[in-house]
Amino acid sequence: MAAKTQVFKVGGMSCNHCVNAVKSAVSALGVDDVDVELKSGNVTVSYDPGKVTEEAIKKAIEEEGYTVE
């Protein structure tokens, strides 16, 4: 299946530690790429929908203590 790129709007990030926590949690799912922009709160994820679901990505972010819009 072709890779999908999706942007998630994440709330509650305030520092580089937050960026690293989100990046690590999402990367652990086996996604292709994660880009976290602290200022905008945008988390851009490239992944194979056959291996990782949108819900799994949201759950990983929420388990780190952040909100996903």
mmJSON file of the N, C-alpha and C atoms, coordinates in Angstrom:
{"data_MODEL":{"atom_site":{
"group_PDB":["ATOM","ATOM","ATOM","ATOM","ATOM","ATOM","ATOM","ATOM","ATOM","ATOM","ATOM","ATOM","ATOM","ATOM","ATOM","ATOM","ATOM","ATOM","ATOM","ATOM","ATOM","ATOM","ATOM","ATOM","ATOM","ATOM","ATOM","ATOM","ATOM","ATOM","ATOM","ATOM","ATOM","ATOM","ATOM","ATOM","ATOM","ATOM","ATOM","ATOM","ATOM","ATOM","ATOM","ATOM","ATOM","ATOM","ATOM","ATOM","ATOM","ATOM","ATOM","ATOM","ATOM","ATOM","ATOM","ATOM","ATOM","ATOM","ATOM","ATOM","ATOM","ATOM","ATOM","ATOM","ATOM","ATOM","ATOM","ATOM","ATOM","ATOM","ATOM","ATOM","ATOM","ATOM","ATOM","ATOM","ATOM","ATOM","ATOM","ATOM","ATOM","ATOM","ATOM","ATOM","ATOM","ATOM","ATOM","ATOM","ATOM","ATOM","ATOM","ATOM","ATOM","ATOM","ATOM","ATOM","ATOM","ATOM","ATOM","ATOM","ATOM","ATOM","ATOM","ATOM","ATOM","ATOM","ATOM","ATOM","ATOM","ATOM","ATOM","ATOM","ATOM","ATOM","ATOM","ATOM","ATOM","ATOM","ATOM","ATOM","ATOM","ATOM","ATOM","ATOM","ATOM","ATOM","ATOM","ATOM","ATOM","ATOM","ATOM","ATOM","ATOM","ATOM","ATOM","ATOM","ATOM","ATOM","ATOM","ATOM","ATOM","ATOM","ATOM","ATOM","ATOM","ATOM","ATOM","ATOM","ATOM","ATOM","ATOM","ATOM","ATOM","ATOM","ATOM","ATOM","ATOM","ATOM","ATOM","ATOM","ATOM","ATOM","ATOM","ATOM","ATOM","ATOM","ATOM","ATOM","ATOM","ATOM","ATOM","ATOM","ATOM","ATOM","ATOM","ATOM","ATOM","ATOM","ATOM","ATOM","ATOM","ATOM","ATOM","ATOM","ATOM","ATOM","ATOM","ATOM","ATOM","ATOM","ATOM","ATOM","ATOM","ATOM","ATOM","ATOM","ATOM","ATOM","ATOM","ATOM","ATOM","ATOM","ATOM","ATOM","ATOM","ATOM","ATOM"],
"id":[1,2,3,4,5,6,7,8,9,10,11,12,13,14,15,16,17,18,19,20,21,22,23,24,25,26,27,28,29,30,31,32,33,34,35,36,37,38,39,40,41,42,43,44,45,46,47,48,49,50,51,52,53,54,55,56,57,58,59,60,61,62,63,64,65,66,67,68,69,70,71,72,73,74,75,76,77,78,79,80,81,82,83,84,85,86,87,88,89,90,91,92,93,94,95,96,97,98,99,100,101,102,103,104,105,106,107,108,109,110,111,112,113,114,115,116,117,118,119,120,121,122,123,124,125,126,127,128,129,130,131,132,133,134,135,136,137,138,139,140,141,142,143,144,145,146,147,148,149,150,151,152,153,154,155,156,157,158,159,160,161,162,163,164,165,166,167,168,169,170,171,172,173,174,175,176,177,178,179,180,181,182,183,184,185,186,187,188,189,190,191,192,193,194,195,196,197,198,199,200,201,202,203,204,205,206,207],
"type_symbol":["N","C","C","N","C","C","N","C","C","N","C","C","N","C","C","N","C","C","N","C","C","N","C","C","N","C","C","N","C","C","N","C","C","N","C","C","N","C","C","N","C","C","N","C","C","N","C","C","N","C","C","N","C","C","N","C","C","N","C","C","N","C","C","N","C","C","N","C","C","N","C","C","N","C","C","N","C","C","N","C","C","N","C","C","N","C","C","N","C","C","N","C","C","N","C","C","N","C","C","N","C","C","N","C","C","N","C","C","N","C","C","N","C","C","N","C","C","N","C","C","N","C","C","N","C","C","N","C","C","N","C","C","N","C","C","N","C","C","N","C","C","N","C","C","N","C","C","N","C","C","N","C","C","N","C","C","N","C","C","N","C","C","N","C","C","N","C","C","N","C","C","N","C","C","N","C","C","N","C","C","N","C","C","N","C","C","N","C","C","N","C","C","N","C","C","N","C","C","N","C","C","N","C","C","N","C","C"],
"label_atom_id":["N","CA","C","N","CA","C","N","CA","C","N","CA","C","N","CA","C","N","CA","C","N","CA","C","N","CA","C","N","CA","C","N","CA","C","N","CA","C","N","CA","C","N","CA","C","N","CA","C","N","CA","C","N","CA","C","N","CA","C","N","CA","C","N","CA","C","N","CA","C","N","CA","C","N","CA","C","N","CA","C","N","CA","C","N","CA","C","N","CA","C","N","CA","C","N","CA","C","N","CA","C","N","CA","C","N","CA","C","N","CA","C","N","CA","C","N","CA","C","N","CA","C","N","CA","C","N","CA","C","N","CA","C","N","CA","C","N","CA","C","N","CA","C","N","CA","C","N","CA","C","N","CA","C","N","CA","C","N","CA","C","N","CA","C","N","CA","C","N","CA","C","N","CA","C","N","CA","C","N","CA","C","N","CA","C","N","CA","C","N","CA","C","N","CA","C","N","CA","C","N","CA","C","N","CA","C","N","CA","C","N","CA","C","N","CA","C","N","CA","C","N","CA","C","N","CA","C","N","CA","C","N","CA","C","N","CA","C","N","CA","C"],
"label_alt_id":[null,null,null,null,null,null,null,null,null,null,null,null,null,null,null,null,null,null,null,null,null,null,null,null,null,null,null,null,null,null,null,null,null,null,null,null,null,null,null,null,null,null,null,null,null,null,null,null,null,null,null,null,null,null,null,null,null,null,null,null,null,null,null,null,null,null,null,null,null,null,null,null,null,null,null,null,null,null,null,null,null,null,null,null,null,null,null,null,null,null,null,null,null,null,null,null,null,null,null,null,null,null,null,null,null,null,null,null,null,null,null,null,null,null,null,null,null,null,null,null,null,null,null,null,null,null,null,null,null,null,null,null,null,null,null,null,null,null,null,null,null,null,null,null,null,null,null,null,null,null,null,null,null,null,null,null,null,null,null,null,null,null,null,null,null,null,null,null,null,null,null,null,null,null,null,null,null,null,null,null,null,null,null,null,null,null,null,null,null,null,null,null,null,null,null,null,null,null,null,null,null,null,null,null,null,null,null],
"label_comp_id":["MET","MET","MET","ALA","ALA","ALA","ALA","ALA","ALA","LYS","LYS","LYS","THR","THR","THR","GLN","GLN","GLN","VAL","VAL","VAL","PHE","PHE","PHE","LYS","LYS","LYS","VAL","VAL","VAL","GLY","GLY","GLY","GLY","GLY","GLY","MET","MET","MET","SER","SER","SER","CYS","CYS","CYS","ASN","ASN","ASN","HIS","HIS","HIS","CYS","CYS","CYS","VAL","VAL","VAL","ASN","ASN","ASN","ALA","ALA","ALA","VAL","VAL","VAL","LYS","LYS","LYS","SER","SER","SER","ALA","ALA","ALA","VAL","VAL","VAL","SER","SER","SER","ALA","ALA","ALA","LEU","LEU","LEU","GLY","GLY","GLY","VAL","VAL","VAL","ASP","ASP","ASP","ASP","ASP","ASP","VAL","VAL","VAL","ASP","ASP","ASP","VAL","VAL","VAL","GLU","GLU","GLU","LEU","LEU","LEU","LYS","LYS","LYS","SER","SER","SER","GLY","GLY","GLY","ASN","ASN","ASN","VAL","VAL","VAL","THR","THR","THR","VAL","VAL","VAL","SER","SER","SER","TYR","TYR","TYR","ASP","ASP","ASP","PRO","PRO","PRO","GLY","GLY","GLY","LYS","LYS","LYS","VAL","VAL","VAL","THR","THR","THR","GLU","GLU","GLU","GLU","GLU","GLU","ALA","ALA","ALA","ILE","ILE","ILE","LYS","LYS","LYS","LYS","LYS","LYS","ALA","ALA","ALA","ILE","ILE","ILE","GLU","GLU","GLU","GLU","GLU","GLU","GLU","GLU","GLU","GLY","GLY","GLY","TYR","TYR","TYR","THR","THR","THR","VAL","VAL","VAL","GLU","GLU","GLU"],
"label_asym_id":["A","A","A","A","A","A","A","A","A","A","A","A","A","A","A","A","A","A","A","A","A","A","A","A","A","A","A","A","A","A","A","A","A","A","A","A","A","A","A","A","A","A","A","A","A","A","A","A","A","A","A","A","A","A","A","A","A","A","A","A","A","A","A","A","A","A","A","A","A","A","A","A","A","A","A","A","A","A","A","A","A","A","A","A","A","A","A","A","A","A","A","A","A","A","A","A","A","A","A","A","A","A","A","A","A","A","A","A","A","A","A","A","A","A","A","A","A","A","A","A","A","A","A","A","A","A","A","A","A","A","A","A","A","A","A","A","A","A","A","A","A","A","A","A","A","A","A","A","A","A","A","A","A","A","A","A","A","A","A","A","A","A","A","A","A","A","A","A","A","A","A","A","A","A","A","A","A","A","A","A","A","A","A","A","A","A","A","A","A","A","A","A","A","A","A","A","A","A","A","A","A","A","A","A","A","A","A"],
"label_entity_id":["1","1","1","1","1","1","1","1","1","1","1","1","1","1","1","1","1","1","1","1","1","1","1","1","1","1","1","1","1","1","1","1","1","1","1","1","1","1","1","1","1","1","1","1","1","1","1","1","1","1","1","1","1","1","1","1","1","1","1","1","1","1","1","1","1","1","1","1","1","1","1","1","1","1","1","1","1","1","1","1","1","1","1","1","1","1","1","1","1","1","1","1","1","1","1","1","1","1","1","1","1","1","1","1","1","1","1","1","1","1","1","1","1","1","1","1","1","1","1","1","1","1","1","1","1","1","1","1","1","1","1","1","1","1","1","1","1","1","1","1","1","1","1","1","1","1","1","1","1","1","1","1","1","1","1","1","1","1","1","1","1","1","1","1","1","1","1","1","1","1","1","1","1","1","1","1","1","1","1","1","1","1","1","1","1","1","1","1","1","1","1","1","1","1","1","1","1","1","1","1","1","1","1","1","1","1","1"],
"label_seq_id":[1,1,1,2,2,2,3,3,3,4,4,4,5,5,5,6,6,6,7,7,7,8,8,8,9,9,9,10,10,10,11,11,11,12,12,12,13,13,13,14,14,14,15,15,15,16,16,16,17,17,17,18,18,18,19,19,19,20,20,20,21,21,21,22,22,22,23,23,23,24,24,24,25,25,25,26,26,26,27,27,27,28,28,28,29,29,29,30,30,30,31,31,31,32,32,32,33,33,33,34,34,34,35,35,35,36,36,36,37,37,37,38,38,38,39,39,39,40,40,40,41,41,41,42,42,42,43,43,43,44,44,44,45,45,45,46,46,46,47,47,47,48,48,48,49,49,49,50,50,50,51,51,51,52,52,52,53,53,53,54,54,54,55,55,55,56,56,56,57,57,57,58,58,58,59,59,59,60,60,60,61,61,61,62,62,62,63,63,63,64,64,64,65,65,65,66,66,66,67,67,67,68,68,68,69,69,69],
"pdbx_PDB_ins_code":[null,null,null,null,null,null,null,null,null,null,null,null,null,null,null,null,null,null,null,null,null,null,null,null,null,null,null,null,null,null,null,null,null,null,null,null,null,null,null,null,null,null,null,null,null,null,null,null,null,null,null,null,null,null,null,null,null,null,null,null,null,null,null,null,null,null,null,null,null,null,null,null,null,null,null,null,null,null,null,null,null,null,null,null,null,null,null,null,null,null,null,null,null,null,null,null,null,null,null,null,null,null,null,null,null,null,null,null,null,null,null,null,null,null,null,null,null,null,null,null,null,null,null,null,null,null,null,null,null,null,null,null,null,null,null,null,null,null,null,null,null,null,null,null,null,null,null,null,null,null,null,null,null,null,null,null,null,null,null,null,null,null,null,null,null,null,null,null,null,null,null,null,null,null,null,null,null,null,null,null,null,null,null,null,null,null,null,null,null,null,null,null,null,null,null,null,null,null,null,null,null,null,null,null,null,null,null],
"Cartn_x":[0.845,0.0,0.89,0.463,1.237,1.27,2.38,2.52,1.524,1.067,0.122,0.811,0.608,1.137,-0.04,-0.025,-1.136,-0.601,-1.301,-0.925,-1.915,-1.379,-2.185,-1.923,-2.961,-2.83,-2.772,-1.618,-1.383,-1.325,-2.046,-2.063,-1.302,-0.741,-0.065,1.44,2.005,3.464,4.008,5.048,5.578,7.096,7.782,9.245,9.815,11.139,11.79,11.603,11.458,11.186,9.858,8.874,7.567,7.705,8.468,8.704,9.315,10.35,11.028,10.127,9.284,8.368,7.374,6.806,5.841,6.537,7.699,8.435,8.793,9.267,9.643,8.439,7.337,6.138,5.59,5.546,5.006,5.993,7.276,8.295,8.277,7.992,7.972,6.909,5.937,4.88,5.357,6.516,7.026,6.626,6.398,6.05,7.293,7.091,8.209,8.924,8.161,8.765,7.831,8.427,7.663,8.343,7.573,8.098,7.196,7.789,7.024,7.416,6.424,6.649,6.061,6.937,6.505,5.598,5.997,5.263,3.826,3.659,2.325,1.539,2.248,1.592,1.302,1.817,1.578,2.56,2.017,2.827,2.505,3.485,3.302,3.89,3.061,3.469,3.288,4.336,4.256,4.267,3.274,3.16,2.449,2.579,1.899,0.602,-0.557,-1.832,-2.087,-1.337,-1.469,-0.765,0.115,0.885,0.518,0.167,-0.127,-1.43,-2.292,-3.555,-3.492,-4.381,-4.503,-4.83,-5.689,-6.074,-4.883,-4.007,-2.826,-1.898,-1.772,-0.929,-1.52,-2.82,-3.486,-3.324,-3.512,-3.414,-2.003,-0.991,0.398,0.677,0.148,0.336,-0.41,-1.642,-2.452,-1.858,-1.253,-0.637,0.573,1.141,2.245,1.719,0.398,-0.202,-0.613,-0.681,-1.037,-2.4,-3.004,-4.303,-4.122,-5.022,-5.003,-6.357,-6.331,-7.577,-7.947],
"Cartn_y":[-1.182,0.0,1.246,2.269,3.508,4.237,4.912,5.685,6.832,7.149,8.244,9.282,10.551,11.625,12.385,12.547,13.201,14.169,15.288,16.285,16.21,16.073,16.065,17.367,17.992,19.212,18.764,19.003,18.519,19.697,19.58,20.624,20.202,21.183,20.917,20.846,20.958,20.932,22.329,22.402,23.718,23.83,22.703,22.754,21.628,21.611,20.572,19.182,19.091,17.789,17.238,18.118,17.716,17.208,17.936,17.547,16.153,15.922,14.626,13.509,13.801,12.787,12.345,13.305,12.982,12.236,12.728,12.101,10.653,10.414,9.063,8.133,8.622,7.789,7.377,8.319,8.016,7.161,7.451,6.667,5.206,4.961,3.594,2.726,3.347,2.593,2.001,2.458,1.959,2.804,4.094,4.997,5.312,5.849,6.174,7.449,8.47,9.754,10.532,11.299,12.162,13.514,14.576,15.936,16.689,17.195,17.899,19.371,20.239,21.685,22.231,22.628,23.093,24.315,25.307,26.582,26.41,25.66,25.482,24.349,23.414,22.244,21.177,21.353,20.378,19.217,18.019,16.808,16.135,16.103,15.509,14.105,13.13,11.73,11.075,10.411,9.589,8.137,7.375,5.997,5.123,3.827,2.844,2.46,2.847,2.539,1.041,0.216,-1.223,-1.729,-0.909,-1.288,-0.471,0.788,1.704,2.438,2.562,3.272,4.698,5.524,6.896,6.885,5.972,5.878,5.513,4.636,4.254,5.445,6.269,7.464,8.431,8.674,9.565,9.048,7.751,7.156,7.313,7.113,7.247,8.669,9.647,11.056,11.348,10.882,11.12,10.438,9.266,8.562,9.312,10.206,11.046,12.275,12.454,13.547,14.756,14.604,15.719,15.467,16.52,16.388,16.378,15.692,15.641,16.126,17.154,17.701,16.981],
"Cartn_z":[0.0,0.0,0.0,-0.651,-0.751,0.589,0.823,2.056,2.072,3.257,3.459,4.339,4.027,4.863,5.442,6.752,7.431,8.478,8.631,9.633,10.792,11.994,13.208,13.952,14.467,15.268,16.729,17.362,18.719,19.686,20.778,21.794,23.033,23.733,25.001,24.918,23.718,23.586,23.868,24.72,25.081,25.005,24.754,24.749,23.888,23.766,22.965,23.562,24.867,25.482,24.953,24.829,24.294,22.858,22.064,20.669,20.612,21.429,21.43,21.932,22.924,23.451,22.385,21.669,20.612,19.48,19.079,17.981,18.326,19.54,19.962,20.015,20.572,20.704,19.347,18.416,17.088,16.296,16.399,15.684,16.111,17.386,17.919,17.254,16.598,15.913,14.593,14.108,12.835,11.647,11.879,10.779,9.951,8.754,7.869,8.29,8.722,9.077,9.995,10.914,11.82,11.866,11.659,11.777,12.746,13.823,14.85,14.843,14.667,14.697,15.994,16.904,18.222,18.139,17.373,17.322,16.819,15.744,15.152,15.803,16.431,16.995,15.96,14.748,13.687,13.786,13.71,13.661,12.333,11.436,10.115,10.142,9.8,9.867,8.504,8.032,6.82,7.275,6.823,7.29,6.27,6.465,5.631,6.347,5.798,6.455,6.628,5.915,6.086,7.335,7.902,9.092,10.325,10.123,11.229,10.914,11.918,11.703,12.249,11.734,12.23,13.724,14.133,15.545,16.429,15.943,16.725,16.92,15.89,15.982,17.005,16.914,17.869,19.297,19.481,20.813,21.374,20.544,20.998,21.475,20.758,21.143,22.445,22.54,23.737,24.964,24.786,25.911,26.465,25.669,26.15,26.894,26.923,27.678,26.857,25.541,24.661,24.03,23.522,22.87,21.358,20.678,19.214,18.724,17.878,17.336,16.06],
"occupancy":[1.0,1.0,1.0,1.0,1.0,1.0,1.0,1.0,1.0,1.0,1.0,1.0,1.0,1.0,1.0,1.0,1.0,1.0,1.0,1.0,1.0,1.0,1.0,1.0,1.0,1.0,1.0,1.0,1.0,1.0,1.0,1.0,1.0,1.0,1.0,1.0,1.0,1.0,1.0,1.0,1.0,1.0,1.0,1.0,1.0,1.0,1.0,1.0,1.0,1.0,1.0,1.0,1.0,1.0,1.0,1.0,1.0,1.0,1.0,1.0,1.0,1.0,1.0,1.0,1.0,1.0,1.0,1.0,1.0,1.0,1.0,1.0,1.0,1.0,1.0,1.0,1.0,1.0,1.0,1.0,1.0,1.0,1.0,1.0,1.0,1.0,1.0,1.0,1.0,1.0,1.0,1.0,1.0,1.0,1.0,1.0,1.0,1.0,1.0,1.0,1.0,1.0,1.0,1.0,1.0,1.0,1.0,1.0,1.0,1.0,1.0,1.0,1.0,1.0,1.0,1.0,1.0,1.0,1.0,1.0,1.0,1.0,1.0,1.0,1.0,1.0,1.0,1.0,1.0,1.0,1.0,1.0,1.0,1.0,1.0,1.0,1.0,1.0,1.0,1.0,1.0,1.0,1.0,1.0,1.0,1.0,1.0,1.0,1.0,1.0,1.0,1.0,1.0,1.0,1.0,1.0,1.0,1.0,1.0,1.0,1.0,1.0,1.0,1.0,1.0,1.0,1.0,1.0,1.0,1.0,1.0,1.0,1.0,1.0,1.0,1.0,1.0,1.0,1.0,1.0,1.0,1.0,1.0,1.0,1.0,1.0,1.0,1.0,1.0,1.0,1.0,1.0,1.0,1.0,1.0,1.0,1.0,1.0,1.0,1.0,1.0,1.0,1.0,1.0,1.0,1.0,1.0],
"B_iso_or_equiv":[0.0,0.0,0.0,0.0,0.0,0.0,0.0,0.0,0.0,0.0,0.0,0.0,0.0,0.0,0.0,0.0,0.0,0.0,0.0,0.0,0.0,0.0,0.0,0.0,0.0,0.0,0.0,0.0,0.0,0.0,0.0,0.0,0.0,0.0,0.0,0.0,0.0,0.0,0.0,0.0,0.0,0.0,0.0,0.0,0.0,0.0,0.0,0.0,0.0,0.0,0.0,0.0,0.0,0.0,0.0,0.0,0.0,0.0,0.0,0.0,0.0,0.0,0.0,0.0,0.0,0.0,0.0,0.0,0.0,0.0,0.0,0.0,0.0,0.0,0.0,0.0,0.0,0.0,0.0,0.0,0.0,0.0,0.0,0.0,0.0,0.0,0.0,0.0,0.0,0.0,0.0,0.0,0.0,0.0,0.0,0.0,0.0,0.0,0.0,0.0,0.0,0.0,0.0,0.0,0.0,0.0,0.0,0.0,0.0,0.0,0.0,0.0,0.0,0.0,0.0,0.0,0.0,0.0,0.0,0.0,0.0,0.0,0.0,0.0,0.0,0.0,0.0,0.0,0.0,0.0,0.0,0.0,0.0,0.0,0.0,0.0,0.0,0.0,0.0,0.0,0.0,0.0,0.0,0.0,0.0,0.0,0.0,0.0,0.0,0.0,0.0,0.0,0.0,0.0,0.0,0.0,0.0,0.0,0.0,0.0,0.0,0.0,0.0,0.0,0.0,0.0,0.0,0.0,0.0,0.0,0.0,0.0,0.0,0.0,0.0,0.0,0.0,0.0,0.0,0.0,0.0,0.0,0.0,0.0,0.0,0.0,0.0,0.0,0.0,0.0,0.0,0.0,0.0,0.0,0.0,0.0,0.0,0.0,0.0,0.0,0.0,0.0,0.0,0.0,0.0,0.0,0.0],
"pdbx_formal_charge":[null,null,null,null,null,null,null,null,null,null,null,null,null,null,null,null,null,null,null,null,null,null,null,null,null,null,null,null,null,null,null,null,null,null,null,null,null,null,null,null,null,null,null,null,null,null,null,null,null,null,null,null,null,null,null,null,null,null,null,null,null,null,null,null,null,null,null,null,null,null,null,null,null,null,null,null,null,null,null,null,null,null,null,null,null,null,null,null,null,null,null,null,null,null,null,null,null,null,null,null,null,null,null,null,null,null,null,null,null,null,null,null,null,null,null,null,null,null,null,null,null,null,null,null,null,null,null,null,null,null,null,null,null,null,null,null,null,null,null,null,null,null,null,null,null,null,null,null,null,null,null,null,null,null,null,null,null,null,null,null,null,null,null,null,null,null,null,null,null,null,null,null,null,null,null,null,null,null,null,null,null,null,null,null,null,null,null,null,null,null,null,null,null,null,null,null,null,null,null,null,null,null,null,null,null,null,null],
"auth_seq_id":[1,1,1,2,2,2,3,3,3,4,4,4,5,5,5,6,6,6,7,7,7,8,8,8,9,9,9,10,10,10,11,11,11,12,12,12,13,13,13,14,14,14,15,15,15,16,16,16,17,17,17,18,18,18,19,19,19,20,20,20,21,21,21,22,22,22,23,23,23,24,24,24,25,25,25,26,26,26,27,27,27,28,28,28,29,29,29,30,30,30,31,31,31,32,32,32,33,33,33,34,34,34,35,35,35,36,36,36,37,37,37,38,38,38,39,39,39,40,40,40,41,41,41,42,42,42,43,43,43,44,44,44,45,45,45,46,46,46,47,47,47,48,48,48,49,49,49,50,50,50,51,51,51,52,52,52,53,53,53,54,54,54,55,55,55,56,56,56,57,57,57,58,58,58,59,59,59,60,60,60,61,61,61,62,62,62,63,63,63,64,64,64,65,65,65,66,66,66,67,67,67,68,68,68,69,69,69],
"auth_comp_id":["MET","MET","MET","ALA","ALA","ALA","ALA","ALA","ALA","LYS","LYS","LYS","THR","THR","THR","GLN","GLN","GLN","VAL","VAL","VAL","PHE","PHE","PHE","LYS","LYS","LYS","VAL","VAL","VAL","GLY","GLY","GLY","GLY","GLY","GLY","MET","MET","MET","SER","SER","SER","CYS","CYS","CYS","ASN","ASN","ASN","HIS","HIS","HIS","CYS","CYS","CYS","VAL","VAL","VAL","ASN","ASN","ASN","ALA","ALA","ALA","VAL","VAL","VAL","LYS","LYS","LYS","SER","SER","SER","ALA","ALA","ALA","VAL","VAL","VAL","SER","SER","SER","ALA","ALA","ALA","LEU","LEU","LEU","GLY","GLY","GLY","VAL","VAL","VAL","ASP","ASP","ASP","ASP","ASP","ASP","VAL","VAL","VAL","ASP","ASP","ASP","VAL","VAL","VAL","GLU","GLU","GLU","LEU","LEU","LEU","LYS","LYS","LYS","SER","SER","SER","GLY","GLY","GLY","ASN","ASN","ASN","VAL","VAL","VAL","THR","THR","THR","VAL","VAL","VAL","SER","SER","SER","TYR","TYR","TYR","ASP","ASP","ASP","PRO","PRO","PRO","GLY","GLY","GLY","LYS","LYS","LYS","VAL","VAL","VAL","THR","THR","THR","GLU","GLU","GLU","GLU","GLU","GLU","ALA","ALA","ALA","ILE","ILE","ILE","LYS","LYS","LYS","LYS","LYS","LYS","ALA","ALA","ALA","ILE","ILE","ILE","GLU","GLU","GLU","GLU","GLU","GLU","GLU","GLU","GLU","GLY","GLY","GLY","TYR","TYR","TYR","THR","THR","THR","VAL","VAL","VAL","GLU","GLU","GLU"],
"auth_asym_id":["A","A","A","A","A","A","A","A","A","A","A","A","A","A","A","A","A","A","A","A","A","A","A","A","A","A","A","A","A","A","A","A","A","A","A","A","A","A","A","A","A","A","A","A","A","A","A","A","A","A","A","A","A","A","A","A","A","A","A","A","A","A","A","A","A","A","A","A","A","A","A","A","A","A","A","A","A","A","A","A","A","A","A","A","A","A","A","A","A","A","A","A","A","A","A","A","A","A","A","A","A","A","A","A","A","A","A","A","A","A","A","A","A","A","A","A","A","A","A","A","A","A","A","A","A","A","A","A","A","A","A","A","A","A","A","A","A","A","A","A","A","A","A","A","A","A","A","A","A","A","A","A","A","A","A","A","A","A","A","A","A","A","A","A","A","A","A","A","A","A","A","A","A","A","A","A","A","A","A","A","A","A","A","A","A","A","A","A","A","A","A","A","A","A","A","A","A","A","A","A","A","A","A","A","A","A","A"],
"auth_atom_id":["N","CA","C","N","CA","C","N","CA","C","N","CA","C","N","CA","C","N","CA","C","N","CA","C","N","CA","C","N","CA","C","N","CA","C","N","CA","C","N","CA","C","N","CA","C","N","CA","C","N","CA","C","N","CA","C","N","CA","C","N","CA","C","N","CA","C","N","CA","C","N","CA","C","N","CA","C","N","CA","C","N","CA","C","N","CA","C","N","CA","C","N","CA","C","N","CA","C","N","CA","C","N","CA","C","N","CA","C","N","CA","C","N","CA","C","N","CA","C","N","CA","C","N","CA","C","N","CA","C","N","CA","C","N","CA","C","N","CA","C","N","CA","C","N","CA","C","N","CA","C","N","CA","C","N","CA","C","N","CA","C","N","CA","C","N","CA","C","N","CA","C","N","CA","C","N","CA","C","N","CA","C","N","CA","C","N","CA","C","N","CA","C","N","CA","C","N","CA","C","N","CA","C","N","CA","C","N","CA","C","N","CA","C","N","CA","C","N","CA","C","N","CA","C","N","CA","C","N","CA","C","N","CA","C","N","CA","C","N","CA","C"],
"pdbx_PDB_model_num":[1,1,1,1,1,1,1,1,1,1,1,1,1,1,1,1,1,1,1,1,1,1,1,1,1,1,1,1,1,1,1,1,1,1,1,1,1,1,1,1,1,1,1,1,1,1,1,1,1,1,1,1,1,1,1,1,1,1,1,1,1,1,1,1,1,1,1,1,1,1,1,1,1,1,1,1,1,1,1,1,1,1,1,1,1,1,1,1,1,1,1,1,1,1,1,1,1,1,1,1,1,1,1,1,1,1,1,1,1,1,1,1,1,1,1,1,1,1,1,1,1,1,1,1,1,1,1,1,1,1,1,1,1,1,1,1,1,1,1,1,1,1,1,1,1,1,1,1,1,1,1,1,1,1,1,1,1,1,1,1,1,1,1,1,1,1,1,1,1,1,1,1,1,1,1,1,1,1,1,1,1,1,1,1,1,1,1,1,1,1,1,1,1,1,1,1,1,1,1,1,1,1,1,1,1,1,1]
}}}
